[in-house]
Amino acid sequence: MARNLVAAAAGGSPPAEVTGSAIRWAREGVALETVLGAYHEGIRAGMQFLADTAAGHDVDEVVAGSRLLVRVLETVTAAAAVAYVDEHRQVAREHQTAAQTLVSALLSGYGVTQLAKQTGIAIASSYQVVALSIPPHEDERRPGIARPSAARRKLRRVQVALGTPLGSRALSLLSTDGGTVLVPIDGASAHTPLAMTTEVLELLSAAAEVPVTATVGACDTVRIPELAARGHELLEGLLVAGRPPGLYPMADLPEAIGRDAAGYDNPQQAASSVAAAPNDRRIGRTA
């Protein structure tokens, strides 16, 4: 392998096996540091060969060989990293598209089984259903700012923030002003329980840099369309009624928020472990 890499570097380009292997390993989920480590091992073998054969050779030849190996290292590292990252991004886009398609099916109640087979994403027997409202960031209102770009950056931060506490099995369908999150409730997540909680919502608010409001409930998978519709109706009622941001359990909210929710001046009054205090914190960073 080392000889192939040296020969390729002398020609000014890495061999196809470098980019091909990096792409394959990205598809298989092998860590980038492991990929680069494998190639660097080949470079180290070249260095060792140069050291073992240096005796009796002209100093200029040894220097030239060392420079060539450094060029190999630079060429291979750059080529492998670029190929890996490009493929990793493509895989992530494919997974995101598949996940969003599956969420749409779960929310509509149609074609779930077939899509689950096509995407390879496991379907839980029940889900926590979360309706989210994300208000505009101050940059989205600022004159002269590229408002759509600011909104997209806000959305990307929220999507990234969802990943750590809720894991890869949580499904979301979000836009720049909110959407729906489905968190699996089954044996597969028993050892690492996943749930939308006050703390998770605070993380989302910090990422969005605006206070997020959400309603939350749980149901069997077949009832997701019904519960999601109710969650968004209740969420709209909370916003119209001017309730403070936070996490509101659906079971603790009256059907007609605007008319009957006089006692719900803040989400802490909902007697549930997922109720949250208002979150008005903003972080001094632009969207």
N, C-alpha and C positions, 0 to 999 in steps of 0.2 A: 504493500500500500504506500509506504513512504517513497519508494522509487517512482511510483505512478504520479504522486503528488509533486515531486520535484521536477519530473519531466514536464508535467502540465504547466507548472509555474514558469519554467524556462520558456515555454511557448506563449506565456502571457495570459493564460486562462485556466481555471480549475477544470478537472475532468468532470464529465457528466455524472459520474458516480457520486461526486460530492453533493451536487444539488439534488440528484435523484434520491439519494439516501436521506438527505435532510427532509425532503418532502414526505417520504414514506414514514419517517419517524414522527414527523409532526402529526400525520394522520393517525398514527398508533398511540399518540399521547406521550411519547417519550420526552422527558424534560430537555430543554435546550442545552443546559449545562452538561448533560450526559452526552448529547450529540457532539458538542464541541470538544468535550473531553476525549471522545473516541478519535477525532481527527488530530487533536494535539498529541495523542499518544503516538500517532504515526510520525509527527514532526520530531518528537523526542527520540524516536528510533533513528531518524535521519541524523539528528545531532550526535547520537551515540556512535553511529557508523562513522561520522566525520571525525570524531575524537579518536576512535580506534585506529583510523587510517592516516591520522595527521603526521605521524612520525615518518620522517624521510621525505615529506612533501615540502615544496616551496611555501613560504609564509603567505605569499600573495594568493596562491591556490586555496589555502585554508580559509583566508579571509573571504575570497570569492565564494567559496562553498557556504560559509556562514551567512553571507548576505543573501545567497539564493534561498537558504532555508528560512530566513526571516521573511523573504518575499512570499515563500510558500505559505508560511503562517498567516500573513496578512491576507493573501488571496483566498485561502481556504476558509478562514474565520469569517470574512465578509460574505463570501458566496454562500456558505452554509447557513449563516445567520439570516441573511435576506431571504433565501429560499424557505427556511423554516418558518420565519415570521409571516411571510406572505401566505403560506399554506395554512398556518395556524389561524390566521384571520379569516381565510376562506372557510375553514371548518367551523369556526365560531359563527360566521354569518349563516351557514347552512343549518347549524343547530338552532340558531335564533329563529330563522324562518320556519323550521319544522315545529319548534315550540309554540310560536305564535299561531300557526295553523291549527295546532292541536288545541290551544286555548279557545280559539274561535269555535272549534267543533264542540268542546265541552260547554261553552256558553250557549250554543244553539241547541245542543242535545242531539246532533246528527253526525253520523259518520265517525264516531269516536273510536270504535274498535278497529276499523280499517286503517285510520290514520295512525293509531298507536302501533300497529304492525309495520306500517311503512316507515315511521320515524324511529322506531326502536325505543321510544320513551314509555316507561312503565306508567300505567294508570292506577292510581290509588283507589281504594274502596270508598274513601270519603275525603273531603277537603275543607280547609278553612277558606272561606270566601271573603275577600277584602275589596271594598270599593274605595278608591283613592281620589282625592281632589288635591291637585298641586297648583297653587295660585301662581300668577306671573312673578318672575324675578324682577327686581327693580331695573335691571338692564333691559328688560323687554319693554319697559315704558320710557326709557331714556331717549330723547331725541338724538338723531345722528348715529345711534348704535344699530348694528345689523340685528334686528330683533329676532328673526327666525333662527339665526345662528346662536344667539344667547339662549333661546328656548331649547334648542337641540342640545347644547352643552349641559343645560340643567337636567334634561331628560337622561343623557348619558351618565351623569353623576348618580342619579337616582337608580338607574339600572345596575350600575356597578355596586352601589351600596346595598342593594337587595341580595347580592350573591353571597356575601359572607355569612350573615345570620340565618338566611333561609335555605342556602344550599342550591345545588344545581337542579334538584327535582322540583323546586317551586317554579310555577309557570306564571308568566305575566303578559298582559296585553296593555301597553301603556302608550299614551301620547304625551305631549308637552303639558297638558292640563290635568292629567290623571288617567284612570283606567281601572283595571281589575287584576288582582293577584290571587292565584290559587295555590295554597300550601298543602301538600299531602299529609294526611293523617292515617297512618297504617303501620304495620309491623316493620316495614323497611326503614322507617325513620325512628324506631323505638329507642335505639341506642343514642341517637343524636336528635332529640325532639326539636321539631321545627314549628314555629308559630309566629304570627304577627303579634307583637306585644308592644307595650308602651315604649320599651327601650329600642326596639327595632324601628318604630315610627319616629322616634327622636333621631336615630341615625339617618333616616330618610330626609327628615326636615333639615338636618345639618348639611347633608349632601346637596339638597336642592337650594339651601340658603333661604328658604321660605317655610313658614309653618304649614305642615301638611295635615289634612283632616281625613279621617277614614272611618268607615263602618266595618264591622267584622262579625261573621257568623260561621257556623259549621253545618255540613249536611252530607248525606250520601252523594256519590258522584252523579247519580241520575237526577238529583234535585238542584244541581248547580245553576241551570238557567233561571229557575224560579227564585232562588236565594240571591243570585247576582242582581236580578232586576229589582228585587225589594231593597237590597243594599244600596243601590244607586238612587232609588227613590227617596230612601231615608237620608242619604247623604245630601241630596239636593234640598230636602227640607231643612236640614241642619244649616246649610249655607244660607238659604233664604231667611231663616229665622235669626241669622247672625250669631249662631253658637260659636264658641271659641274653638280653635284647632285642637285636635287630640284624637284618640282612638275610642270610638263609641260601639259597644256591643249591640248588635241588632235586637237581641232578645230584651234588652232593657229600654228600648226606645218605643214610644207610642207610635201608632200608625201615622197620625197626622202631626208631624213635628211642629208646624207653625201654629196649630190651634191648641194642642194638648200638652206641649212640652214646657210649660212655664216653669216647672220645677227643675229643668235641666239647663241651668245657667252655665254649667261647665261640665266637661266629661267626667270629672272625678265623682260626680253624684250618681253615676251609673254603678251599681254595686257589683262590680266584676273586676277580676284581677287584670283584665286588659284595659281598664279605663286609664286614661292619661290626663295629666295636667296640661294646660295650655302651653304651647311651645312658641314663644315669640322671638327666640334667639335668632340672630342673623350673624353670619360670619363675614368678616371684612374681606371678601374676595368677589371678583366679578364673575358673572355667569359665563 
